[in-house]
Amino acid sequence: MSKRVASVLVTGAMVAVLAACGSGGGGSADKGSGHKLVVGFSQVGAESGWRTANTKSIQEAAKKAGVELKFSDAQQKQENQIKAIRSFIQQKVDVIAFSPVVESGWDTVLKEAKDAHIPVILTDRAVDSKDESLYVSFLGSDFVEEGKKAGEWLVKEYAAASGDVNVVQLEGTTGSAPANDRKSGFADAVKGEPKFKVVASQTGDFTRAKGKEVMQAFLKSQPKIDVLYAHNDDMALGAIQAIEEAGRKPGTDIKIVSVDGVKDAFTAMSQGKINFDVECNPLLGDQLMDLAKKVKAGEQVPRRIKTEEGTFTPEQATAALPNRQY
């Protein structure tokens, strides 16, 4: 009889252990396991006010959601991001998220994550890969649409102009998704208007210093510049410095259209120095943490999640400035 009781007790204990093991490792979605969701995140860098706001949003959202965040700053180098992703794989994080420096060259490392059964979420920027099974979802903006909005404003602004309108373009980091897409979206919007001439186009690497440097070169090489189209606000703000130092008036002598909608750009708009800004929302942290939890729990998530964004005139920017978060 005592042997039968002992057998029942051992069997019951084994069932309890198996039940506990089978309860899953779904991070905070699994309240009974005590396992904290671990997310490895590789950031592009800190090249702009937008990127700084994006990083802060992700870090604060992770803390609020009870997620352990392993954060890596790639300093705008793809090799640094690849090293970070491999480190996350070795550490056996639950989910990997990253904002790719450039679009291409990710298949090998993402295949390594897939083989390790670690889901990958793309944030803000996409990758150029034929194998879409290498990541579960992309959370971010529609960069083509942003470029299109900038171009549409230009077409409307110069609807009554009869002569050529000379445009210079400050491109983002070469090979990056926002640079590629904002350029193509803008080109599509103005292609039906032959009066718009892009007389110079060069990367400013999304930084204020480089934006100023390239704009200085544009001002020396181009005798007539009517419009500056900048792929982000930091480059536009650097260009404003160059324009003013050349004795010209930004927003008047040279119209400026930009993308991002950061607070410094809104200040410049309120001063009449930027004429139109297309918003690109960096505050993705809460959405990312929610998405990571769902992915780890095995829930089906959309392949593409767009952020809601608008456009701003100087008047609208001035009104929004006191409450702007970034």
N, C-alpha and C positions, 0 to 999 in steps of 0.2 A: 504493500500500500504506500509506504514511504517513497519507494522508487517511482511509483506512478505520479505522486504529488510533485516530486522533484523534476520529473520529466515535463509535467505540465508547466511548472514554473519556468524552466529553461526555455521551453518553446514560446511561452508568453513573452519572455524577455527578448528573444530573438525577433519576434513579430514586432515588438515595440521599437527595436533598433532599426529594423528594415523600414518601418513606417516613417520614422524620423528621417532616414536617409532619402526616402522617396518623396519627401515633402518639397524638394527642389531647392535651388540656390538662387532664387529670384530677387536677391537683394532686399530692399525695404518692402518690396511687394510681398515677401514671405516673412511675416512678422514672427513666426515661431522659430525660425532657424537661427536667428541672432546674427546672420551674415549681413554685413554692411556692403551695399553695392559699391564696387570699385570701378571708376571710369578713368581711363588714361586719355588725356587730351593734349594734342600737339598744336600749338598756336603758330601762326605764320611768323609773328614777331611783334614789335611795338613801333611800327613805322608811321603810325598816324593816330590822330585823336580818336578816330573811329575804332581802330584796333584796340586801343587802350580801353575804351568803353566796352567793347566786346569781351575782352579778357575779364574785366571787373564783373560784368554780368554773369559770366559762366562761373567764376569763383564764388560769388555771393549766392548764386542759385544752388550750387552744390552744397554749400554749408547749410542753407535753409532746408534743403531736401534730405539732409542726413547722408549725403553721398561722399565717399572718400575720393577726392580728385587728385590724380597724379598728373601734374601740369608740367609741360615742357615748352620752352620758347625756342623756336627754330632759327631766329635771327635772320629770317628771309632766305634760308638755305635749305634746299631740298634734301641734301645729304643728312642734315641735322634732324629733319623730320623722319626720314627712313630709320635712322639710328634710334630715335625716340619710340617709334612704333615697334621696332624689334625688342626694345627694352620692355615695353608694355606686354608684349607677347611672353617674354621670359618671366615677367612678374605675374603672369596669369591673371590679368585684370578681367573684369566681367565684360566690359564694353570699351572699344576704342573709338574715339571721335577725333577728327582733325580737320583743319582748314588748309587745304593744299596750297603750297607756295606757287606751283605751276600745275597745269592740267595733265601732262604726260609723265610716263616713267614710274607708275605706281603698281603695275600688275604683279611684279615679283613679291614685293613686301606684303601686299594685300592678300596674295595667295597664301603666304605664310600665316597670316592671321586667320584666314578661312580654314586652313588645315589644322590650326590650333583650336578651332570652334569658338573663336572670339568674334562676335559681330562688330561691324564697322559702320559708323555713322559719319557722313560728310556734312560739315557745317560751313555755311557762307560761300564756299567755292566747290565747284564740281571737278571731277577727273575725266580724262578722255580715255575710256577703256571700252573695248567691245564686250568684255565679260562683266555684265551688270550684277552677277551673283557675288562679286567681291565686296559689295557693300549693301546694307539693308535699306538705307534711306538717305536722302539729301535734304537738309534743312537750310533754307536760305532764300536769297532774293533772285529775281529774274533779271539778270544783268542786261540781257538783250533789250528787255522792255525799258530799263532805265535809260539806255542809250537812245532808244527810240523816242522817249519822252523829251529828252534834251534836244534831239533833232526837230521834233514837232514844234517845240517852243520857238526854235530858231526860224523855222519856215513861217510861222505866224507873225513873229516879231518883224521880219523883213518882207512881209507880203507886198508892201507898196514900193519896195526898193526896185529900181530899174537897172542899176549897174551891178558889176560883180561884187560879191561879198567874200572877202578873204578871211579864211578861218585857219587858225593854228590849233593843233591838238596836243595836249599833254597826256600821253598814254600811261597806263599803269605798268606794273612789272611785266616784262616781256614773257609771254607764254602763260600768264595767269588767266583764269577764267574771266574775271571782271574786265581785264584789259581787252581780251579778245572780243567779248560779247558787247561791251559798251561801245567799242569801236564799230562793230558790225551793225548794231542797232541804230546808231547815229547815222551811219552811211546809208542804211536803208531808208531812213526818214527823209533825208535830203536829196536822194539820188534823182528824184523827179524834178529838181530845181537846179538847172545848170548854172545859175548865177552863184551858187555856193562853191567856192574853190578852197579845198584844203591845201594850203600852200606849204605847210610844214607840219610834220607829225613825228614826235619823238618821245621815248619813254622818260618819265620823271620818277619812276620807281615808287610811286605813291607817297613820296616824302616831300616835305616842305622845302628842304634845302635843295634837293634836286630839281624841284619844280621851279624854284627861283633861278637856278643855274641855266636850265634849258630855256626858260623864257627870256633871259638876258641874251642868249644866243639867237633866239627868234627875232628879237627886237633889232639886233645888229644886222641880221641877214635878210630880213623882210622889210621892204620900204613901206608897205601898207598892210596893216593888220586891223581888221574890223572886229573880229570875234575870237575869243579864246574858249575852247571847249576842253575842260579838264576832267579826267576820269575819276578824280576824287578831290575833296575840299582842301586837303593839306597842300597838294600841288597848286591848286588855285590860289591859296593864301600866300604861298611862296612867290607865285607869279605876280601877285598884286604888289609885293615889295619891289620886284624888278621893274614893273611898269611905273610905279611912283618914283623910283630912283632915276628912271629915264625921263622924268619930267612930264609924264602923261597921266591922265586921270582914268583909273580903272572903273568900269561900269558906265563910263561916258565916252571917252576916246576909244576904248576897247571894251566891247560888251563881253561879259563873262557868264558862262553857263557851266555848272559843275554838278557833281554827284556826291552824295552822302547825307548832308543835312546836319553836320555837327554844330555845336554851339558857337564856336569861333567863326564859322561861316555865316551863321545867322547874325552875329554881330557885324560882320563885314557887309551883309545885305542891308542891315538897318542903317548903315552908313553910305549906302548906294554903290558899294564897290563890287558886288556880285548881283547879277540881274535875274538869275533863275537857278534854283537848286532842286535836284531830284533826290528824294529821300531814299536812303538805304539803311534800314534799321539794324543796329548792332546788338540790341538787347535780346539775344537769343537764349540766354541762360536757362530760364524757366522751361521753355519749350524743349530744350536739349535734355534736361534732367528728366522731364516727364517721358520723353521719347526713349531715353536709355532704360528707364524702368520697364516700360512696355516691351521693349526688345528683349531684355533679360528674362522677362516673365513668359516669353514665347508668344506674345500677342502679335497679330498681324498689324503692320503699320503702313501708311502710304509710302510709296517710293519717292514721292516728291512733296515736300511741305513748303509752301511759299509764305513769306512774311508779308504782312500788310504795310504798304508804304504810300506816301503821297508826294506832291510837288509843292514848292513854295516860291512865291513872289517876294520881293522885298517887304511889302506891306504885311503879308502873312507871316513872314519870318520875324518881323518886329513884334507882332502881336504874340507869337509863340515863344519868343526868347526868354521871358522871365521864368517860364516853367519847363524849359528844355532840360532834359536829364543828361545829355551828353554833348 
